[in-house]
């Protein structure tokens, strides 16, 4: 009689396999969005860390120095509202000419706001020695240390055109520099001069992590209290003009934030008494025309400040210290989205 041999067949039935596949699908639906959200938060935090560290580095360079120094953020192109590159900047020493004494004579009949200065030294190009653009449009000039400061609007090898600073439409730090209270220097007389120059980039730029930008449309400054949106002023951003926007924040030797200098089609200087807020967000959410209509249900729409994966980096005007915090996504205004970072400024926390 033949012996009966039993063979065990191990494996999964079709029903069991379908159950496993269904469980995997459910896990994917539940877990993958969370992982994606975590990755976005991580990238946002890293970008905020890079910017905060760069601000701290620029601040430490200025402390104890005679000349101001700081950092600059550069827009990615004309008409856009995103900045990616970060650069250190130095404010060159006051320029008083390359010879002693360096004098200029003032000529020409002033228009409503402009006048012309002509170099009288040999060589005549007193403002551009050896063909180098020592002085450029947007710098400031004063004569005989008289206190009145004028803005340079154009120059050639030996001719400089300047205007009253207060005539520009922007609210410059000394917008009171107007025709009725600022005398023009006399013509046909020689004067010593001082040129206060703009910040100049130093070293190679550092780029923010891929996909993250400084959102220039919403970055700005305001008091350290959430007391209404009218307390918040946006920085000059990429309005009409052929040039990308460059915004420099400079500190003095004591570490205090002294000035914001924005250069595009024109140069605008601001003396800011409140904190500066720089919004770090996704590049695909930056405004390219008009403001987005809030749409929190779609993570590619709406403004960057509506999402918790975006961050605010704030600079204290008195200490120059930079802090960062996530945006409060439940906020319905820019000011409300800054709740955590404003709390950090008030409490001294990070």
Backbone torsions as a table, in degrees:
resi	resn	phi	psi	omega
1	UNK	NA	132.4	-178.1
2	UNK	-75.0	137.1	178.4
3	UNK	-72.6	141.7	179.0
4	UNK	-86.2	123.1	-180.0
5	UNK	-109.4	125.2	-179.0
6	UNK	-94.8	129.2	178.1
7	UNK	-110.2	117.4	176.0
8	UNK	-81.0	127.3	178.2
9	UNK	-106.3	105.8	-177.3
10	UNK	-94.4	141.6	179.8
11	UNK	162.5	-168.0	-177.8
12	UNK	-118.2	139.8	174.0
13	UNK	-75.6	165.3	179.3
14	UNK	-61.8	-36.8	179.6
15	UNK	-64.5	-43.3	179.0
16	UNK	-63.8	-40.3	179.2
17	UNK	-63.0	-40.3	179.4
18	UNK	-66.1	-36.0	177.5
19	UNK	-64.3	-42.6	178.8
20	UNK	-62.0	-44.8	179.4
21	UNK	-61.7	-40.1	179.0
22	UNK	-64.0	-41.1	179.3
23	UNK	-63.8	-43.1	178.2
24	UNK	-60.8	-41.8	178.3
25	UNK	-62.5	-41.9	178.2
26	UNK	-63.8	-41.3	177.9
27	UNK	-62.9	-40.8	179.7
28	UNK	-62.5	-42.0	179.8
29	UNK	-64.7	-36.6	-176.0
30	UNK	-82.5	-36.2	-170.2
31	UNK	-94.4	-41.8	-174.0
32	UNK	-58.9	-43.6	176.6
33	UNK	-59.6	-37.3	178.6
34	UNK	-65.8	-40.4	177.6
35	UNK	-64.4	-40.5	179.0
36	UNK	-63.6	-42.9	178.2
37	UNK	-62.2	-40.2	178.5
38	UNK	-63.0	-40.0	178.9
39	UNK	-64.6	-40.4	178.4
40	UNK	-64.4	-41.5	177.5
41	UNK	-62.3	-40.6	-179.3
42	UNK	-65.0	-42.9	179.0
43	UNK	-65.4	-38.7	177.7
44	UNK	-64.4	-43.5	178.9
45	UNK	-63.4	-38.7	-179.6
46	UNK	-65.7	-41.7	178.5
47	UNK	-64.0	-41.4	177.8
48	UNK	-64.2	-37.7	178.4
49	UNK	-64.9	-42.9	179.4
50	UNK	-60.3	-46.4	-178.6
51	UNK	-66.5	-44.3	-179.8
52	UNK	-61.3	-42.5	179.4
53	UNK	-65.0	-37.6	-179.5
54	UNK	-68.2	-40.4	176.6
55	UNK	-61.8	-43.0	179.4
56	UNK	-61.5	-39.8	179.3
57	UNK	-64.7	-44.3	-179.7
58	UNK	-66.2	-35.7	178.8
59	UNK	-65.5	-43.0	-179.1
60	UNK	-66.1	-30.0	177.7
61	UNK	-67.3	-30.5	-176.4
62	UNK	-81.7	-31.3	-174.3
63	UNK	-62.4	127.6	177.9
64	UNK	85.3	-2.8	-179.0
65	UNK	-95.4	155.2	179.7
66	UNK	-75.3	-41.3	-178.8
67	UNK	-93.2	151.3	178.7
68	UNK	-69.7	154.6	177.0
69	UNK	-151.7	164.1	-179.6
70	UNK	-178.0	-142.8	-178.7
71	UNK	-139.0	165.7	-178.3
72	UNK	-137.4	137.7	171.6
73	UNK	-108.8	137.6	-174.0
74	UNK	-117.7	128.3	177.1
75	UNK	-64.2	156.1	-175.6
76	UNK	-82.1	-15.3	179.0
77	UNK	174.4	168.9	-178.2
78	UNK	-63.8	137.0	176.3
79	UNK	77.3	3.4	-179.8
80	UNK	-107.3	161.5	-173.6
81	UNK	-118.2	27.6	-177.9
82	UNK	-125.1	141.2	175.8
83	UNK	-124.2	136.5	-176.9
84	UNK	-118.3	-41.2	-173.1
85	UNK	-87.9	138.7	176.4
86	UNK	-116.3	134.1	179.9
87	UNK	-134.1	146.0	169.5
88	UNK	-75.5	147.5	177.5
89	UNK	-133.0	152.0	173.2
90	UNK	-125.6	144.0	172.8
91	UNK	-92.8	115.2	-177.7
92	UNK	-60.9	155.5	177.2
93	UNK	-58.8	155.6	176.1
94	UNK	-57.7	132.0	-177.4
95	UNK	-96.2	124.6	179.9
96	UNK	-121.8	18.0	-178.6
97	UNK	98.6	163.0	-177.3
98	UNK	-98.3	-1.0	178.1
99	UNK	-129.1	163.8	178.6
100	UNK	-123.0	121.1	-5.6
101	UNK	-84.7	148.4	173.3
102	UNK	-99.5	118.3	-175.8
103	UNK	-125.8	153.3	173.4
104	UNK	-130.2	152.1	173.6
105	UNK	-109.7	146.5	-176.5
106	UNK	-105.0	130.7	-178.4
107	UNK	-136.9	170.8	176.0
108	UNK	91.8	151.9	177.0
109	UNK	-89.9	126.0	-177.2
110	UNK	-67.5	143.1	168.2
111	UNK	-81.0	-158.6	179.8
112	UNK	-59.9	-36.4	-172.8
113	UNK	-134.7	-4.7	-171.2
114	UNK	-124.9	155.7	176.6
115	UNK	-149.7	169.9	-176.7
116	UNK	-121.9	140.7	174.8
117	UNK	-117.3	137.2	178.7
118	UNK	-120.9	130.0	177.8
119	UNK	-67.3	139.6	-177.2
120	UNK	-114.7	-3.1	-177.3
121	UNK	-84.2	167.5	174.4
122	UNK	-112.5	118.8	2.8
123	UNK	-70.9	159.0	-173.0
124	UNK	-71.5	-23.5	-175.8
125	UNK	-78.8	67.6	-175.2
126	UNK	-64.9	-29.4	-178.6
127	UNK	-92.8	-9.0	178.2
128	UNK	-135.9	66.4	-178.2
129	UNK	-62.0	136.2	178.5
130	UNK	56.4	27.6	177.2
131	UNK	77.5	3.7	180.0
132	UNK	-90.0	134.8	-177.1
133	UNK	-77.5	76.7	178.2
134	UNK	-66.2	-36.2	-179.2
135	UNK	-116.6	143.6	-180.0
136	UNK	-142.8	164.5	178.4
137	UNK	-58.3	137.8	-176.9
138	UNK	101.5	-18.8	173.6
139	UNK	-71.0	165.3	179.6
140	UNK	-111.9	148.3	-179.3
141	UNK	-135.4	142.0	172.8
142	UNK	-132.4	160.1	-175.5
143	UNK	-124.0	133.3	177.4
144	UNK	56.4	27.4	179.7
145	UNK	49.8	38.2	-174.6
146	UNK	-80.3	-9.9	178.3
147	UNK	100.2	-30.9	177.8
148	UNK	-75.3	130.6	-176.6
149	UNK	-116.5	136.3	-178.8
150	UNK	-122.3	155.6	-179.4
151	UNK	-101.4	131.6	179.0
152	UNK	-78.4	128.7	-178.2
153	UNK	-114.1	-12.1	178.8
154	UNK	-174.7	152.9	179.4
155	UNK	-155.8	151.4	170.1
156	UNK	-120.6	-164.4	-176.4
157	UNK	-59.7	-34.6	-177.2
158	UNK	-138.1	17.1	-179.0
159	UNK	-132.9	136.2	-178.2
160	UNK	-128.4	129.6	176.3
161	UNK	-108.7	131.8	-178.2
162	UNK	-133.9	163.2	-178.3
163	UNK	-141.0	168.6	172.3
164	UNK	-67.7	139.0	-179.9
165	UNK	-70.9	-32.8	-173.3
166	UNK	-73.4	-4.8	-177.7
167	UNK	-84.0	-9.7	-179.2
168	UNK	-75.6	149.9	-175.2
169	UNK	-65.9	-30.6	-177.7
170	UNK	-71.0	155.5	180.0
171	UNK	-82.7	81.1	-180.0
172	UNK	-70.1	165.4	-174.4
173	UNK	-63.5	-25.0	177.7
174	UNK	-125.5	57.5	-179.2
175	UNK	-64.7	-10.4	176.5
176	UNK	-76.3	-2.0	178.5
177	UNK	-75.8	80.8	-173.0
178	UNK	-116.4	169.7	-177.4
179	UNK	-58.8	-37.6	-173.4
180	UNK	-74.6	-15.1	-177.8
181	UNK	-128.7	7.7	-179.3
182	UNK	-127.2	108.3	-178.6
183	UNK	-75.6	145.7	170.9
184	UNK	-76.6	143.7	175.0
185	UNK	-64.8	149.0	-178.9
186	UNK	-61.5	151.8	177.2
187	UNK	-88.1	163.8	176.1
188	UNK	58.1	37.0	176.2
189	UNK	-140.7	149.7	-178.5
190	UNK	-91.6	136.8	-177.9
191	UNK	-132.9	146.6	164.4
192	UNK	-76.1	163.9	-175.2
193	UNK	-145.8	160.1	173.2
194	UNK	-134.6	130.3	177.9
195	UNK	-112.3	121.1	176.3
196	UNK	-94.5	112.1	-170.2
197	UNK	-92.4	162.8	-179.0
198	UNK	-79.7	161.5	175.3
199	UNK	-61.0	144.0	-179.3
200	UNK	-122.3	132.7	-178.8
201	UNK	-63.0	143.1	-178.6
202	UNK	-130.4	126.4	177.3
203	UNK	80.5	-176.4	-178.0
204	UNK	-84.2	144.6	179.4
205	UNK	-71.5	157.4	175.0
206	UNK	-114.5	133.4	-177.8
207	UNK	-98.7	145.1	173.6
208	UNK	-68.4	159.0	178.1
209	UNK	-55.9	152.6	-174.7
210	UNK	-56.8	134.6	178.0
211	UNK	86.9	-7.8	-179.6
212	UNK	-114.6	140.6	-176.5
213	UNK	-139.7	164.6	164.8
214	UNK	-85.1	117.9	-178.0
215	UNK	-80.3	101.0	-175.1
216	UNK	-70.6	-21.3	-176.7
217	UNK	-66.8	-34.5	-174.9
218	UNK	-109.5	-10.9	178.9
219	UNK	-68.4	146.0	-177.8
220	UNK	-175.3	-152.7	-179.2
221	UNK	-150.2	160.2	-179.8
222	UNK	177.5	172.9	-178.9
223	UNK	-60.3	156.2	-176.9
224	UNK	-81.5	32.6	176.8
225	UNK	-133.6	143.5	177.8
226	UNK	-81.5	75.2	-173.6
227	UNK	-113.8	34.7	175.9
228	UNK	112.7	148.6	-176.1
229	UNK	-66.7	-22.7	-179.3
230	UNK	-71.5	-6.8	177.2
231	UNK	-87.0	-3.5	-173.8
232	UNK	-110.6	130.3	-178.9
233	UNK	-119.5	125.8	178.8
234	UNK	-76.3	149.1	176.5
235	UNK	-69.2	154.8	171.5
236	UNK	-57.5	127.4	-176.6
237	UNK	-122.5	-161.8	-170.4
238	UNK	-80.0	75.6	172.9
239	UNK	-80.6	-168.1	-177.8
240	UNK	-58.3	142.5	179.5
241	UNK	149.3	154.7	-175.4
242	UNK	-83.0	-5.8	-171.5
243	UNK	-114.2	144.9	171.2
244	UNK	-64.7	150.5	-180.0
245	UNK	-81.3	136.6	172.0
246	UNK	-123.6	124.6	-179.5
247	UNK	-119.4	121.6	-180.0
248	UNK	-110.2	136.5	173.3
249	UNK	-112.1	123.8	-174.7
250	UNK	-119.6	146.1	179.9
251	UNK	-116.5	153.8	176.0
252	UNK	-93.6	-176.6	-176.1
253	UNK	-66.0	-17.8	177.0
254	UNK	-90.4	-1.1	178.3
255	UNK	89.2	2.7	179.3
256	UNK	-80.8	145.6	175.8
257	UNK	-74.9	121.7	-172.9
258	UNK	-104.6	-35.0	-169.8
259	UNK	-159.7	150.3	168.3
260	UNK	-115.8	123.8	-178.7
261	UNK	-116.9	115.2	-179.7
262	UNK	-109.3	128.8	-178.1
263	UNK	-122.3	127.1	175.5
264	UNK	-150.4	-114.1	172.6
265	UNK	-72.7	-18.7	176.4
266	UNK	-146.6	168.7	177.5
267	UNK	-107.0	125.7	-178.9
268	UNK	-123.0	127.6	177.7
269	UNK	-108.1	136.8	178.7
270	UNK	-127.7	134.6	167.4
271	UNK	-98.1	117.2	-171.2
272	UNK	-111.9	127.3	179.7
273	UNK	-98.1	-18.2	178.6
274	UNK	-100.6	172.4	179.8
275	UNK	-63.2	150.4	172.7
276	UNK	-96.5	131.9	-178.7
277	UNK	-114.9	121.0	177.6
278	UNK	-111.7	123.9	-176.7
279	UNK	-92.0	120.0	175.5
280	UNK	-98.0	122.8	-178.6
281	UNK	-151.8	-173.8	-179.3
282	UNK	-77.5	143.5	-177.9
283	UNK	-64.2	-34.4	-176.0
284	UNK	-76.2	-3.0	177.0
285	UNK	-105.4	-2.0	-178.6
286	UNK	-71.2	147.4	-177.7
287	UNK	-75.1	134.7	176.5
288	UNK	-116.1	2.0	178.2
289	UNK	-156.7	-98.1	175.5
290	UNK	-99.0	167.8	-176.9
291	UNK	-65.0	144.1	177.2
292	UNK	-70.0	150.0	169.6
293	UNK	-79.8	128.1	-177.9
294	UNK	-53.1	133.4	-179.9
295	UNK	-149.8	73.1	-175.5
296	UNK	-64.0	-15.4	-178.4
297	UNK	-76.1	-12.8	179.2
298	UNK	-123.4	115.4	-172.3
299	UNK	-76.7	5.5	174.0
300	UNK	-107.3	-2.5	-179.7
301	UNK	-116.4	176.0	-178.3
302	UNK	80.6	178.3	-179.9
303	UNK	-89.6	154.1	-178.0
304	UNK	-58.4	-35.1	-175.7
305	UNK	-69.9	-7.2	178.4
306	UNK	-81.9	-6.1	-171.2
307	UNK	-121.1	141.7	-178.3
308	UNK	-74.2	-10.8	175.2
309	UNK	-85.1	0.0	172.5
310	UNK	-96.3	156.5	-175.7
311	UNK	-134.2	149.7	169.8
312	UNK	-102.1	134.2	169.4
313	UNK	-112.9	121.1	-176.4
314	UNK	-116.6	143.4	179.7
315	UNK	-115.2	121.0	177.9
316	UNK	-70.3	128.0	-175.1
317	UNK	-69.7	-23.5	-175.2
318	UNK	-92.0	-36.4	-179.0
319	UNK	-102.4	-19.1	-176.2
320	UNK	74.8	5.8	-178.0
321	UNK	-78.7	137.3	178.8
322	UNK	-100.5	136.8	176.1
323	UNK	-127.8	158.1	179.9
324	UNK	-135.4	152.1	177.7
325	UNK	-160.3	154.8	177.3
326	UNK	-67.5	154.8	172.1
327	UNK	-71.3	142.4	173.3
328	UNK	-83.6	102.7	-170.9
329	UNK	-65.2	-20.4	-179.3
330	UNK	-79.5	-6.9	179.3
331	UNK	-69.1	145.0	179.9
332	UNK	-102.7	-5.2	176.1
333	UNK	-134.3	166.8	178.0
334	UNK	-58.7	-43.9	-179.1
335	UNK	-60.2	-43.9	-179.5
336	UNK	-65.7	-33.6	178.3
337	UNK	-68.4	-17.7	-179.8
338	UNK	-92.0	13.0	-174.7
339	UNK	-55.9	-49.2	-175.0
340	UNK	-67.0	-40.8	-177.7
341	UNK	-71.9	-33.8	176.7
342	UNK	-69.6	-35.6	173.9
343	UNK	-63.1	-40.6	178.7
344	UNK	-62.6	-38.9	178.3
345	UNK	-65.6	-41.4	-178.1
346	UNK	-70.9	-36.3	-176.0
347	UNK	-89.7	-16.5	-176.4
348	UNK	84.4	7.0	179.6
349	UNK	-85.8	-178.6	179.7
350	UNK	-106.2	NA	NA
